[in-house]
């Protein structure tokens, strides 16, 4: 990287995230002073968006080429009091906790105490969500059966397609005008007109915002002594006067166009991943190719611009979370995922191009936690592309992750999407797939499958609290067969899934009615044509997900029960239940038998893998195809973020030999340390069920750096190809040894730059909580 990029990167890494009250103050001011009570909800939100963009501070960093900040500067983290108004205790916790600290100044606390908290108390979406939750839901939530995303962040797992590279926002406004004309005779014309008018207001607001950046650049240029920097600032001014109002015509204009769109989305609201640029190798290639051929751009200049683009993402940490939401997703990463590779939407042929390789070079050189990166890998893609990605993976910072494009297309076709939309889509956030630019892909929270197992063994009671949390089912002494226990588990699972969906239906309506997002809506097909908001069924596709967690832990628990109680009859069900309640106190012999002499998922063992397949099928049957309130259906995906640590902390001992409080398995990975026959055993177990029935699965593996020497890159590529031929959806790798992780835990000052793959994202190892560090250390290390 050149001197400019090195300086900007170091500033980004060295700056600690801090709470910026600017957005919260402006939103509060708007609702107190500016809101016209007669405005519809979409127009009120659009005018609020406009007010923020007209009044927020404008900041251009010295030397940067891509401009725009959500807050007052790099690492300034905005808050969203209309969704979740953090109290003074929250601010104190987030500034002092062990992981994901945010600096909170006395000035910020004062602003919150005097202005923000008094106004928003009793008015937030978070308070409304919990007020609507019934007693049964609260009991399950408190027990750790499931979590709820929308209690602190708004819906959204949104990904952009290529439309902004061929149309400016003025062109979108033309489309809005045409749509208003088309729906004149619609029975809901008035409401749709207001939604469309709100989209037009939001489009104008972002154009105005870019103009403010142009004015700032022009003013800085007047006082700039360096002729080189003066020229750069004048070019920034030119570009900001052009995009996003008009379509971009150059590589740099295209990057700036996306960045303004990105800022618009994350300033308007705080969706559950900030926003995703999608397949930028495909979107940017026409600009790159045209300018390279014309001699107007060099490869080195393109790399510099992409590296500046990477830094913009890294300068925008996730909005702060507290309580259980922090436990389930404790990271600064905001889950923007760069896709490269895959297939062309027109004919399904190989889409890998020169930029695909350049972007992998940028990922390798920048070594930043944000943005995340992945490759889409099809059988049509060359081995050279996969091996280049594997070389980057072997650098040991957890990127890129690898996705099976051919299975993703099957997943989307199974979900009712068109073939072209399926080919043009892919993963976002961690692993969940969607049709880019056409889908409201909502993740609502995590479901703790092993906790439901524990509650089933205890006849619906949570042994941690003694509360009746689930249905009153049979106690262990009355259950005569494994199949009978499975039926009891299915009843509990269906009860909890239905309980979660019941409140999620109310939450969906709350956001549709009170918290529309007109700016994000205008970017997603078919919101303009339908005259409907992103939160209200406007997009072409509207699935909802509840993420299953702990498949490996649940499978091992079921296997331990079946093998030892019903097959081998080593222990009675009642005796086993008592041992679990006591956390194996005075019964270490039984625990060792369960731990070491019982089939375990992750070893290509038909006994355990068939049970894992059944666990998946029960979850799928309980959830898939149930309707949401936006014209879409509920779907299954399997990923944890960091919820497997939290869920483990509230789950007691299991018949796998796992002790109470230990982390659960992550994604569809085996239980930590349970896989002992090598990586091929892991992938064969992980492929035991049909991944195309899901919207995403997550498989983590850890390799010794020693193993990656010599022919290790080729072997890794072969492993990926083998897993994908078996039908796997996703795989990602840590390439780091246990000794390095232990030393980093003891001497963090020596390992500040050590990045590891946590779940669907990478993070600095030394900033992770101790429990999460230990969980990563305990993952099986495939070694020589």
Protein Blocks (a to p, Z undefined) as FASTA:
>chain_A
ZZklmmmmmmmmmpccdddfklmmmmmmmmmmmmcfkbcfklmmmmmmmmmmmmmccddd
ehiabgcdfblbehiacddfkloccdfklmmmmmmmmbhpacddfklmmmmmmmmmmmmg
opamklmmmmmpcfklmmmmmnomaccfklmbccddddcdfklmmbcfklmmmmmmmmmm
mmmmpmklmmmmmmmmmmmmmmmmmmmmmmmmmmmmmmmmmmpmblklmmmmmmmmmmmm
mpmkbccfbfklmmmmmmmmmmmmmmmpccebjbdebjmklmmmmmmmmmmmnopacfkl
mmmmmmmmmmmmmmmccdddehjllmmmgcfbeoiacdeehjdfklopafbdfklmmmmm
mmmmnopabdcddddddfkbcfklmmmmmmmmmnonopacdddfklmmmmmmmnopafkl
mmmgccehjlpccdehiaccddfbdcdfklmmmmmmnnopafknopafbdcdddfklpcb
fklmmmmmmmmmmmmmmmmmmmmmmmmmmmmmmmccfklmmmpccklmnopafklopamb
dcdddddehklmmmmmmmmmmmmmmmnomacfklmmmmmmnnopailmmmmmmmmmccce
hiapaklmmmmmmmmmmmmmmmgopacfeopacdddddekjmmmmmmmmpccdfkopagh
iacdehjbccehkacnbjklmmmmmmmpcfklpgbdcddddddfklmgmjlmmmmmmmmm
mmmmnopabdcdddddfklmmmmmmmmmlmmmbccdfklpccdfklpcfklmmmmmmpcc
ddZZ
